[in-house]
Amino acid sequence: MVCEKADYNSNFKHMEGTNNQKTNSGVGGGFGHRRGPSGGGRGFGGRGRSSRFPKEKSEFDSKVLDIARVTRVTRGGKRFSFRATVAIGDGRGRVGIGVAQGRDVAQSVQKSTNRARKNLVEVPIVKTTIPHQVMFKYHSAVVMLKPMPPGSGVKAGGPVRVIAKLAGIENITAKLIERTNNKINIARATIGALKSLKLKHAASPIKTNN
């Protein structure tokens, strides 16, 4: 009986040693290929330290003019969304605005930026200012823009100043003839005024027959 117990214990120890070897080999070899360049596991080294490429700078600068929460009442209850107004420009005579709604602020801003890219306006700039005085009305907003000599700066406020800066106009004076708190109407009136600007082309020379 003693010998049988000894044989049983020896067999059990042999099986236990074999299992430990399998476990150690699984830990050392099974997960060894998952280690990253830093020597850590997948959760610590490889996946978290992926190479990040620098983002390319966009040719347009953007500015958020207004963000508002919109509530729509339906049969099932109230639905909330966000409306964003974004102005973009390249500083070289191209500017535009976009208005869009989204489920959150980031989505609404992205939609507005994409919409502003589709509504770009070419602004004629003469010696860092506009070619002539202009006035434009959009609903409740009436905006008047005046050219100024170099060194005057942008004498405007609110959305008018932002749009003028994004368009690349360095010297201008703006005035709201009819004041309103609606930033969207002011921005659209400013875009309409800039869109209506025209350059005074020189008279073409008279052609003579030799």
Stockholm file with secondary structure:
# STOCKHOLM 1.0

chainA/1-210         MVCEKADYNSNFKHMEGTNNQKTNSGVGGGFGHRRGPSGGGRGFGGRGRSSRFPKEKSEFDSKVLDIARVTRVTRGGKRFSFRATVAIGDGRGRVGIGVAQGRDVAQSVQKSTNRARKNLVEVPIVKTTIPHQVMFKYHSAVVMLKPMPPGSGVKAGGPVRVIAKLAGIENITAKLIERTNNKINIARATIGALKSLKLKHAASPIKTNN
#=GR chainA/1-210 SS CHHHHHHHHHHHHHHHHHHHHHHHHIIIIITGGGCCTTSCCIIIIITTTCCCCCCCCCSSEEEEEEEEEEEEEETTEEEEEEEEEEEEECSSSEEEEEEEEESSHHHHHHHHHHHHHHTCEECCCBTTBCSSCEEEEETTEEEEEEECCTTCCEECCTHHHHHHHHHTCCSEEEEEEECCSCHHHHHHHHHHHHHTCCCCCCCCCCCCCC
#=GC SS_cons         CHHHHHHHHHHHHHHHHHHHHHHHHIIIIITGGGCCTTSCCIIIIITTTCCCCCCCCCSSEEEEEEEEEEEEEETTEEEEEEEEEEEEECSSSEEEEEEEEESSHHHHHHHHHHHHHHTCEECCCBTTBCSSCEEEEETTEEEEEEECCTTCCEECCTHHHHHHHHHTCCSEEEEEEECCSCHHHHHHHHHHHHHTCCCCCCCCCCCCCC
//
